[in-house]
């Protein structure tokens, strides 16, 4: 940098420096304003992220959301730490489920040597003695057992009237599934939550007979009818008790949203699904709930005030 040699040049240099300083000052002020705005924006975004994380972490256990809105998370098998100095596997005193040999097997295969290991002589199967046994527990090939009812007729030797044998009351059709099939279908549907299609596929794969949707519905209807006496007695016991807990939660039925209602006390539990959450569900399934005279344990859902 060349320094000025005259007073006017010094004045000009000072003016230039003063102008540069002013420009830098204005630029710094602008940057300070921008920094402040960005800082406020960052703070706002941090709060928004926390709010969204809070919503994301809400489920039926820590909020009023129904269980049907919970995201699916695969269960992790909990790790079981070994005690100090213990071996892997079952410990002493632990009651196991190890297979034990039975006295009489359903099928016996005798393994008798036919030729000597030297390859020279055939062995006489005389004087042989059993040296060891091994048993294999397996499932027999499943198949339907068809039971046929044949109706006969004859004429009365006295009056000549024709008489016929009577089919059992539970055999109204020429061809049908028996009680065992109906019980298994009900178990697969109600206990193990298999769909109608899955039940049909299962029967097709195992027995070679695919059960149609109507058969599944019919089996469930018959089972439901047989349970009416039990469900009525449970309902009566609940409504006659001094304390009754009621609640409802969202569930999926037929691909759509519905409600699962519960009535319970320390001894009994009654569950029923309904498309409605409030009075329509109560009046349609448990009309006796309106006149319940005991202590009702419930949340603040307005329908329970009725």
C-alpha positions as CSV (number, residue, x, y, z in Angstrom):
1,X,0.0,0.0,0.0
2,X,1.3,3.4,-1.0
3,X,0.9,6.0,1.8
4,X,-0.2,9.5,0.8
5,X,2.5,12.3,0.8
6,X,0.2,15.3,1.0
7,X,-2.5,16.5,3.4
8,X,-5.3,16.4,0.8
9,X,-4.3,12.8,-0.1
10,X,-4.5,11.9,3.6
11,X,-8.0,13.4,3.8
12,X,-9.1,11.4,0.7
13,X,-7.7,8.2,2.2
14,X,-9.5,8.8,5.5
15,X,-12.8,9.4,3.6
16,X,-12.3,6.1,1.7
17,X,-11.6,4.2,4.9
18,X,-14.5,5.8,6.7
19,X,-16.8,4.8,3.8
20,X,-15.5,1.2,3.9
21,X,-16.0,1.0,7.6
22,X,-19.6,2.2,7.2
23,X,-20.2,-0.4,4.5
24,X,-18.8,-3.1,6.7
25,X,-20.9,-1.9,9.7
26,X,-24.1,-2.0,7.6
27,X,-23.1,-5.5,6.3
28,X,-22.5,-6.7,9.9
29,X,-25.9,-5.3,11.0
30,X,-27.6,-7.1,8.2
31,X,-25.8,-10.4,9.2
32,X,-26.8,-9.9,12.8
33,X,-30.5,-9.5,11.8
34,X,-30.2,-12.6,9.6
35,X,-28.6,-14.6,12.4
36,X,-31.4,-13.6,14.7
37,X,-34.1,-14.6,12.3
38,X,-32.3,-18.0,11.6
39,X,-31.9,-18.6,15.4
40,X,-35.7,-18.0,15.9
41,X,-36.4,-20.3,13.0
42,X,-34.2,-23.0,14.4
43,X,-35.9,-22.7,17.8
44,X,-39.3,-22.9,16.2
45,X,-38.3,-26.0,14.2
46,X,-36.9,-27.7,17.3
47,X,-40.2,-27.2,19.1
48,X,-42.1,-28.5,16.1
49,X,-39.9,-31.6,15.9
50,X,-40.5,-32.3,19.6
51,X,-44.2,-31.9,19.0
52,X,-44.2,-34.3,16.1
53,X,-42.1,-36.8,17.9
54,X,-44.5,-36.7,20.8
55,X,-47.4,-37.4,18.4
56,X,-45.4,-40.2,16.8
57,X,-44.7,-41.8,20.1
58,X,-48.3,-41.7,21.3
59,X,-50.1,-45.0,21.5
60,X,-53.1,-46.6,23.3
61,X,-51.0,-47.0,26.5
62,X,-49.9,-43.3,26.9
63,X,-52.8,-41.5,25.3
64,X,-56.5,-41.8,24.6
65,X,-55.8,-43.4,21.2
66,X,-57.5,-46.8,20.6
67,X,-55.3,-49.9,20.2
68,X,-56.3,-50.2,16.6
69,X,-54.3,-47.0,15.8
70,X,-51.1,-48.5,17.3
71,X,-48.3,-49.1,14.8
72,X,-47.2,-52.8,14.4
73,X,-43.9,-53.6,16.0
74,X,-42.5,-57.1,15.8
75,X,-42.0,-58.6,19.2
76,X,-38.5,-59.2,20.2
77,X,-37.7,-62.3,22.0
78,X,-36.4,-61.2,25.4
79,X,-32.9,-62.3,26.3
80,X,-32.7,-64.5,29.3
81,X,-29.4,-64.0,31.0
82,X,-27.6,-67.1,32.3
83,X,-27.0,-67.3,36.0
84,X,-23.4,-67.2,37.1
85,X,-21.8,-70.6,36.8
86,X,-24.8,-72.1,35.0
87,X,-24.7,-74.2,31.8
88,X,-26.8,-73.5,28.7
89,X,-30.1,-75.2,28.3
90,X,-32.5,-76.6,30.9
91,X,-31.4,-76.4,34.5
92,X,-31.7,-79.1,37.1
93,X,-35.2,-79.3,38.5
94,X,-36.7,-77.8,35.4
95,X,-39.7,-79.9,34.2
96,X,-39.1,-80.6,30.5
97,X,-41.3,-82.1,27.8
98,X,-38.8,-84.7,26.5
99,X,-40.3,-87.5,24.5
100,X,-40.5,-90.8,26.3
101,X,-40.8,-94.3,24.7
102,X,-44.2,-96.0,24.8
103,X,-44.6,-99.6,25.7
104,X,-46.6,-100.5,22.6
105,X,-45.9,-98.8,19.3
106,X,-48.6,-98.5,16.6
107,X,-46.2,-99.9,14.0
108,X,-43.1,-102.0,14.4
109,X,-40.3,-102.4,11.8
110,X,-37.8,-105.2,12.6
111,X,-34.3,-104.5,11.3
112,X,-32.7,-107.9,10.8
113,X,-29.4,-108.4,9.1
114,X,-29.6,-110.5,5.9
115,X,-25.9,-111.0,5.0
116,X,-22.7,-110.8,6.9
117,X,-20.6,-107.7,6.7
118,X,-17.9,-109.7,5.1
119,X,-20.1,-110.1,2.1
120,X,-19.7,-113.9,2.0
121,X,-22.5,-115.6,3.8
122,X,-26.2,-115.3,4.2
123,X,-27.3,-115.2,7.8
124,X,-29.7,-117.6,9.3
125,X,-32.3,-115.7,11.2
126,X,-32.1,-118.0,14.1
127,X,-31.0,-117.2,17.6
128,X,-31.4,-113.4,16.9
129,X,-31.9,-111.1,19.9
130,X,-33.1,-107.6,20.1
131,X,-30.4,-105.2,21.1
132,X,-31.9,-101.7,20.8
133,X,-35.1,-99.8,20.1
134,X,-35.7,-96.4,18.6
135,X,-39.2,-94.8,18.3
136,X,-40.3,-92.0,16.0
137,X,-43.4,-89.9,16.9
138,X,-45.1,-88.6,13.9
139,X,-48.5,-87.4,12.6
140,X,-50.5,-89.9,10.5
141,X,-51.5,-88.8,7.0
142,X,-54.8,-86.8,7.7
143,X,-57.9,-87.9,5.8
144,X,-61.6,-87.6,6.1
145,X,-63.5,-90.5,7.6
146,X,-66.8,-90.8,5.7
147,X,-69.7,-92.2,7.7
148,X,-72.6,-93.4,5.5
149,X,-76.2,-93.7,6.8
150,X,-78.4,-96.1,4.7
151,X,-82.1,-95.8,5.1
152,X,-84.1,-99.0,4.8
153,X,-87.8,-99.6,4.5
154,X,-90.2,-102.5,5.0
155,X,-93.9,-103.2,5.1
156,X,-95.8,-104.1,8.3
157,X,-96.9,-107.7,8.1
158,X,-100.1,-106.8,9.9
159,X,-101.4,-103.6,8.2
160,X,-99.2,-103.4,5.2
161,X,-98.0,-99.9,6.1
162,X,-94.5,-99.0,4.8
163,X,-92.0,-98.0,7.6
164,X,-88.6,-96.3,7.0
165,X,-85.5,-96.0,9.2
166,X,-85.0,-92.5,10.6
167,X,-82.0,-90.4,9.8
168,X,-80.3,-88.7,12.8
169,X,-81.6,-85.1,13.3
170,X,-78.1,-83.7,12.6
171,X,-77.9,-85.4,9.2
172,X,-80.5,-83.4,7.1
173,X,-78.6,-83.4,3.8
174,X,-77.4,-86.2,1.4
175,X,-73.8,-84.9,1.8
176,X,-72.4,-82.7,4.6
177,X,-69.6,-82.1,7.0
178,X,-69.7,-83.6,10.5
179,X,-69.4,-82.2,14.0
180,X,-65.6,-82.7,14.1
181,X,-65.1,-80.5,11.0
182,X,-67.5,-77.9,12.4
183,X,-65.6,-77.8,15.7
184,X,-62.2,-77.5,14.0
185,X,-63.5,-74.7,11.7
186,X,-64.8,-72.8,14.7
187,X,-61.5,-73.3,16.6
188,X,-59.4,-72.1,13.7
189,X,-61.6,-69.0,13.2
190,X,-62.3,-67.9,16.8
191,X,-59.2,-69.2,18.7
192,X,-56.5,-68.8,16.0
193,X,-58.0,-65.9,14.0
194,X,-57.7,-67.5,10.6
195,X,-59.7,-65.9,7.8
196,X,-62.3,-67.9,5.8
197,X,-59.9,-68.1,2.9
198,X,-57.0,-69.4,5.1
199,X,-59.3,-72.1,6.6
200,X,-60.4,-73.2,3.1
201,X,-56.8,-73.4,1.9
202,X,-55.8,-75.3,5.1
203,X,-58.4,-78.0,4.4
204,X,-57.5,-78.2,0.8
205,X,-53.8,-78.7,1.5
206,X,-54.3,-81.2,4.4
207,X,-57.4,-83.1,3.5
208,X,-57.8,-82.4,-0.2
209,X,-61.2,-80.8,0.3
210,X,-61.5,-77.0,0.2
211,X,-64.3,-75.7,2.5
212,X,-66.2,-72.8,1.1
213,X,-67.1,-69.6,2.8
214,X,-70.8,-70.7,3.4
215,X,-69.6,-73.8,5.2
216,X,-67.4,-71.7,7.5
217,X,-70.3,-69.3,8.2
218,X,-72.7,-72.1,8.9
219,X,-70.2,-73.8,11.4
220,X,-69.8,-70.5,13.2
221,X,-73.5,-69.8,13.3
222,X,-74.1,-73.3,14.8
223,X,-71.4,-72.8,17.4
224,X,-72.7,-69.4,18.3
225,X,-76.2,-70.8,18.8
226,X,-74.9,-73.5,21.1
227,X,-73.1,-70.8,23.2
228,X,-76.2,-68.7,23.7
229,X,-77.0,-70.3,27.0
230,X,-73.5,-69.7,28.3
231,X,-73.4,-66.0,27.1
232,X,-76.9,-65.4,28.5
233,X,-75.8,-66.7,31.9
234,X,-72.6,-64.5,31.8
235,X,-74.7,-61.5,30.9
236,X,-77.1,-62.1,33.7
237,X,-74.3,-62.5,36.2
238,X,-72.7,-59.3,35.1
239,X,-75.9,-57.2,35.2
240,X,-76.9,-58.7,38.6
241,X,-73.5,-57.9,40.2
242,X,-72.8,-54.9,42.4
243,X,-69.8,-53.7,40.3
244,X,-69.5,-53.5,36.5
245,X,-66.7,-52.2,34.4
246,X,-67.4,-50.9,30.8
247,X,-65.2,-49.7,28.1
248,X,-64.7,-49.8,24.3
249,X,-61.8,-49.7,21.9
250,X,-61.3,-49.5,18.1
251,X,-60.9,-52.8,16.1
252,X,-60.9,-53.8,12.4
253,X,-63.9,-55.9,11.2
254,X,-64.2,-56.9,7.6
255,X,-61.5,-54.5,6.5
256,X,-63.3,-51.5,8.1
257,X,-63.3,-49.7,11.5
258,X,-65.6,-50.9,14.2
259,X,-65.7,-51.0,18.1
260,X,-65.1,-53.8,20.6
261,X,-67.1,-53.3,23.8
262,X,-66.4,-55.0,27.1
263,X,-68.4,-55.6,30.2
264,X,-66.5,-57.2,33.1
265,X,-66.2,-57.8,36.8
266,X,-63.7,-59.9,38.8
267,X,-65.5,-63.1,37.8
268,X,-66.9,-62.7,34.2
269,X,-66.0,-60.9,30.9
270,X,-68.3,-60.3,28.0
271,X,-67.0,-58.9,24.7
272,X,-69.0,-57.8,21.7
273,X,-68.2,-55.9,18.5
274,X,-70.5,-53.2,17.1
275,X,-70.3,-50.6,14.3
276,X,-71.3,-47.9,16.8
277,X,-69.5,-46.7,19.9
278,X,-72.3,-45.4,22.1
279,X,-76.0,-46.0,22.8
280,X,-76.8,-47.8,19.6
281,X,-74.3,-50.5,20.6
282,X,-75.6,-50.8,24.2
283,X,-79.3,-50.9,23.2
284,X,-78.6,-53.4,20.4
285,X,-76.6,-55.9,22.4
286,X,-76.9,-55.1,26.1
287,X,-80.3,-53.4,26.7
288,X,-80.1,-54.3,30.4
289,X,-77.1,-51.9,30.8
290,X,-79.4,-48.8,30.7
291,X,-81.2,-50.0,33.9
292,X,-78.1,-51.2,35.7
293,X,-78.4,-50.3,39.4
294,X,-74.9,-51.1,40.7
295,X,-71.6,-49.3,40.6
296,X,-70.5,-48.6,37.0
297,X,-66.7,-48.2,36.5
298,X,-66.2,-46.2,33.3
299,X,-64.3,-43.4,31.7
300,X,-65.8,-40.0,30.6
301,X,-67.4,-41.1,27.4
302,X,-70.7,-39.3,27.3
303,X,-72.8,-42.3,26.3
304,X,-72.2,-43.9,29.6
305,X,-74.1,-41.2,31.4
306,X,-77.3,-42.8,30.0
